[in-house]
Amino acid sequence: MGWFERNIMEPGKLPLLLALISFVLTFLITRVITRLIRAGKGPFGNVSSGGVHVHHVVPGVILTIVGGFGAVAGGQYGFGSTLAAVIFGIGAGLVLDEFALVLHLADVYWTPNGRKSVEMVVLTASLVGLLLLGFSPLGVNDLNEDQQQNRAAALVTVLANFLFALIALFKGKVRLAVLGVIIPLVALVAALRLARPTSPWAKRFYRNRPRARAKSALRSYRHDRRWVTPSRAFHDWIGGAPDPEPARSLERR
């Protein structure tokens, strides 16, 4: 209880905690409902209006806008801010559950591309969880008292970590780049390691370096062979496995 008061209540992080809880619960409940619809079980069904299927990203966008503006207007404390945080979390859960649809501008919910929605939800929940645990973007929370008074040192730290994260992104390591914004060491390690062979960095700097290209391809192959299958199994366990290729139809679910 002391940890909760010290790390959540006093810094004013209760709205963030409520937003995270409502975000995760909304995603899980939505996935349960869509899987029941897919299996033809339960009382649930698709929502249509005038012959148009209404994806749940639509109410999600509305709730996100309402919650976001409500949070800005309500300040950091009070019932209004907590209510706005819950509304925002629900809306964000509905939107990111169909992140792949927005990205591809196509209904890919039950296809392999639909896994991007689950990946985005897991990544978002992880980042917000790190913020709740005390990590601060760009590592500013790691500065001591003297450094906090020195704006130049703080600015250099922020810019350096941002540069590392940007290099990691340019090297095709999107997840590590995003996590590196919160945890500086992650961005540094990702920036120093070899780029993925299909990344802009590899195309630009490995073009005339066959040994670097070969090493990058081999390392990428070993990494994917080790992690892609468990990662897909984990995402399928959370969000449901995609339809087999021959069984797919034009219908949503």
Residue, then its C-alpha position, 0 to 999 in steps of 0.5 A: m500500500g505504501w508503494f501504491e501511495r508513493n509511486i501512483m497516488e502522489p505523482g498523480k499516476l492514478p489516471l494512467l493506471l486506470a487507463l492501462i487497466s481499461f485498455v487491457l481489459t477492453f482488448l481482452i474482452t473484445r478478443v473474447i467476443t470476436r472469437l465467439i462471433r467467429a466460432g458462431k457461439g454466444p449472443f454476439g454478432n456483427v454490428s451493421s448499419g445500412g448494409v455497412h459493417v461497423h468495425h469497433v475501431v469506429p466507436g474506439v476513435i470516438l471514445t479516444i477523442v472524448g477521453g483525450f479531450g476530457a483528460v486535457a480539460g480535467g487536469q491531473y486530479g479529480f473524478g473528471s480526470t479518472l473518468a476521462a482516463v477510463i474512457f480513453g483506455i477503452g477507446a484506445g483498446l478498441v482502436l488498437d485491436e484493429f490497428a492492422l485494419v487501419l494500417h493496411l486499409a483492409d479487413v485483415y483481422w483474421t489473417p497473418n497481417g492481423r497479428k500486428s494489432v496484437e503486437m501493437v497492444v502488447l507493445t503499448a501495454s508494456l510501455v505504459g507499464l514501464l512508465l508506471l514503474g517509474f521509467s521516464p521517456l528518454g532517460v531523464n529520470d536517471l539524472n541526479e540532482d546536479q544534472q537536473q539543475n544543468r539543462a545542458a546536460a539534460l538536453v545532451t542526454v535526451l538528444a543522445n538517447f533519441l539519436f540511438a533510438l532513431i538509429a535503431l529504427f533506421k536499422g529495422k529494429v522497431r520494437l527495440a527503438v520504441l522501448g529504447v525511448i523509455i530505457p536508454l540502454v536498450a536503444l544504445v544496444a540496438a543502435l550498436r548491433l548489425a542492422r536487419p538486411t531489409s532495413p534502410w540502414a543495410k541498403r544504404f551502408y551495406r551495399n558495398r560490404p558483402r561480408a556485412r550483408a552476409k553476416s546481417a542476413l545470417r544473424s537475422y535468419r537465426h533470430d527469426r528462427r529462434w523467436v518468430t515461432p514462439s512470438r506468433a504462438f504467443h500472439d495467437w494465444i492472446g488474439g486468436a490464430p489466423d484463418p488457414e489460407p484456403a478457409r478465408s472468405l471475404e466476410r469479416r468474422 
